[in-house]
Amino acid sequence: MGQLVIVIVGPTCSGKSSLSLQLAKELNAEIISADSRQIYKLIDVGTAKPSKSDLEEIPHAFINSISLDENYDVSLYEKQALEKIDNLLINNKIPIITGGSGLYIRALIDGIVDLAADDDLRKELFAKKEKYGNDFLYHELIALDPSAAKTMLPQNWKRVIRALEVFFLTGKSITEFHNEQDKVHPNYNFFQFGLNWERDILYKRIEKRVDEMIAKGLVEEVESILKLGYSGSLNSLNSVGYKEIIAYLKNEVSLEEAISLIKRNTRRYAKRQLTWFRKDKRVHWFDVKNELDLINIKNEILKQVKS
């Protein structure tokens, strides 16, 4: 059996960060974030980063690590996060992976297809996307690689482009590479735990968090970022909370409409996260109805990982 690595998954607003922090305090552990937005500096309020005191108490990797205009992808995350896991294990610390970016977590546990990209091909596909739209690329993928197309949506255009890249470069489906790839980390024993809230309660938590983000200065945070000269079209800002406030600042929607859109889009994102994580039968799910349940869940996880 490999060395212990704890993984906490679940939708946004489910209490992953809080649970991971409490576990880390009781174990000789550090936290590795699997959040594709918290890795960026400056976007704090809208990404619900851990507080400064939490970050000082328990080390968190991959939070506030790169600038908004730096390029970053899952392949780089996999490499760097595995190095971090190894360093922690060498020092007899337990890594706790926590976050809602399913692709990042899958890369750590199962590996990803890592083929050399062709810049000219990528530019050509991106130009098609800009000229004809996401649906055009998606229908091209359906015609060439229907098995891959079934695993993604047209709006996930980066994944669509990547699948097309792999097909054009190799003549094979990207799903073939995934299916052929052996489990890449046999020396790790991943314990995956998921937090499952009743849908209505989760949605109320989401709406409350959005209201709190606005009260904490989300609009002012976005204004300050744009005043620093960062483009609102950056990939790092193309996320729920930021794109809606940018639209508000461009007078495309009212503040009330922007807040409503953030709540709606966050609910939709949470639903997609749950769909993704539930496909992995290795996740042990806990039903959650209130914050007190998280204490019991923490104790149950401690029992399991210590047994």
N, C-alpha and C positions, 0 to 999 in steps of 0.2 A: 504494500500500500504506500502511496506517495505521501509527500509532506502536505500538511493541512493548509488550504487556502479557503477562506470564507467568502462567499459571494451573496450580497443582499440585493435583490431586484424588486421591481414593482413600478407602478405608474407614478407620475409626478404627484407630489403632495401626499404620498402614502406613509411618510415617516422613515424612509430609508436612512437619511443622514443622521437623524436622532438615534435610531436603533444602532447604527454602526458605531456612533460615538460612545454610546453606553457599553457596547460590547468591547470596544477598544480599551476602555477604562478598566475593565475587569480581566482582560487578557493582556498578555505582553504583545500588543498589536499596534500596527499603524494602518492608516486608511489610504487606499489607492482609488482615486475618483475615476469613475467610468462615465463621465458627463462631457459630451462634446462641446458644451458651451462654457462650463465653469473653468475650463482650461485657459480661457482668454482673460487678459487683464481688462480692467475698466468696467466691464459689464457685470456688476455685482448685484444690484437690486433685482433686476429681471431674471437672474439665473438662480436666485435663492441660495447663494453661497453660504457655507458655514460662517459663523461670526468670527471676528478677529480673535476673541478669547478661545473659541473652540479650536481654531487653527493653531493657536499657541500651546494649547493643552495637549492635543493629539496631532502629530504630524500628518498632513494630508498631501499626497503626491498628485500632480496634475491639476492643481488649482492655481490660477494666476500665473501660469507658466509662460505664456506667449502673448505677443502683441496682436491687436485686432486684425492687422493686415498681413499677418504671417500665414503661410499655407500649412495646413496640417491635415492628416488623413488617418484612417484606421490602420493602415499598414505601419505608419510611424508609431502610432500609439501602441500597437501590439509589441513592436520591438522594444520600445522604451519601458513599457509596463512590465514585460517579462524580465527585463534587467532589474527593475525595481523589486519585483517579487523575489528573484534570486538573492539580491542583496539583503532583503529582510530575513529570508530563511537562513542565510549564512550566519546572520547575527541573532539567530534564535528568536526572531519576532514573527508573529502570525500576520500575514497580509489579509486585510479585509477589503474586498473589492465592492464598491457600492456606486450605483448610478442607474440612470434610466436609458442610457444609449445601448440598445440591444446589440448593435453590430460590434461595438467595442468589446462587450463582454463575450460575444461569440468568438471574436478573434482570439481573445486570451485563452478560451477553453478549447476551441476546436481548430484554431488557425484560420487563415484566409488565403485566397488565391493571390499570389504576389508575383505577377508577371511584369516584365519591363513594359512601360507604356510607350506608345508611339506618339510623339508630340504632334506630328502632322495629321495623323488620323484623329486624335482628340480634338484638334482645332476644327477639322472638317465636321465632326459630329456636333461640336458646340455651335458651329455656324448654322447647321441645319436646325438645331434647337431654337436659335435666336430668330431664324427666318420663318420657320414653319410651326414651331411650338412643341410642347412636350408630347402631345398626342401623336404627332407625326413620328417621332422617334420610337415611341412605345409600339405603334403599329408595325414599324419596321422590325422591332425586336420580336413581336408576335410571329411575323412571317419567317424570321430566320431561326429563332430560338424560343419556341412556345413554352418549353419547360421553365426557362428562366423568367419569362414574362409573367408566368403565373405567380411568381414569388414577390412581385413588386407592383407598385402603382405608377401611373404616368407621371405624377408630380414628383416622384423620386427620381428625377431626371439624371442625377449623378450615377445612381446605380444602373439605370437604363444604359447610359453611355458606357459605363464600365463593362456591362454585359456584352454590348455591341463590340467594344474594343477587343475583348477576349475572343469573341466569335470570329471577327475579321482577321485577327492576328494568328489564330491557331486552327480555325475551322471547327472548334469544339465548343460545346455549351459550357458556360461558367459553372453550371450545376454539376457537370461531369468532374470538374476539378475538385469541387467541394466533396462529391461522393467518393472520389478516389483517394482523397487525403486521409491518411491515418490520423488517429488521435495524436496530436503533436506534443503533448506534455505529459507523458506517462509517469513522470516523477512527482506530479502534483495530485493531490486528492481534493478536488473542488467540492465543497459543501455549498450547494445553492439553496437559498431560502427566498421565498417570495411573499410579499405583503398584499393581501387581497381584501379591499374594502367593499362594503355594499355600495353599489353604484351611486345611489342618491346621496349617501354620506360623503363619498369621495368628491362628488360634484360641488357639494356645499363647501368642502374644504378648499377646493380650487377657487371658488368665487371669493371666499374669505381671503385667501392668499393674494389674489389679484388686487383686491381692495387695499390690502396692507402694502403691497408694492407701490401702488399709486400714492398712498399716504407717506411712504418712506422716501419718495422722490424719484420714481421711475422716469417721469417726464423730464425732470431736471437732469437726471443722469444722461439721458439720450441727448438732450440739448448740449450738455458739456462735451460729449463725445464728438458731435458734429462740429462744434466750435473749434475743436482741436484739429479739424481738417480731415477727419475720417469720412469716407464716402458711405452714405446710407445703403449702398448696394453691396457692401462687403458681405461675404458669406457668413462671417461671424455675427453680423447683425440681421441676417435673414433667418430669424427665429422668432417664435411666438413671444410677444411682449415688446420686442424691439421694432419689428416691421410695422406693427399697428401704430405705435407711438410716432414712428417716422412719418407714417401717412398723415397722422394728426398734425404734426409740425409742418407738413407741406400743404396743410389746409385741404386735404383730400377727404377727411372725415372729421366729425366733431370729437371732442374728448370723450363724451358719453358713448359715441359709436365705437371709438377705439377700445374703450374698456370692455364694452359688450363683445367686441370681436376677440379680444384677448381671452375672455372667459370661454367663449365658444370654441376657439381654436385650441385652447388648453384642454378642454374636455375631449375634443377629438383626438388630440395627441395622446392623452391618457388611455383612451380606448385602443389606439394603435399599439401602444406599449404593451398593454395587457394581451392583446392578440399575439404579439411577437413572443413574449415570454412564456405564454401558455403552450406554445408549440414544443417547448423543451420539457420533456417528461422527467428530466432529472431534477427539476426544481421542486422543493418541498414547500407547499403553500400553507400560509397561516391566514385564517380569516380574522379580520380586524373590524371592530365596531367603535372603539374609542381609544384614547391615548393610554388608558390603563392596560389595555390588552397588550400594548407594546412591551410593557414591563414583564408580563407573563411570557411573551414570545422571546424576549431576551433571555430569560431564565431557561426556557426550553432549549434554545439554541446552545446555551452554555453546557447544558446536560449532554446534548448530542455530540458536541465537538470534544468534550472531555472524556466521553465514554470510549 
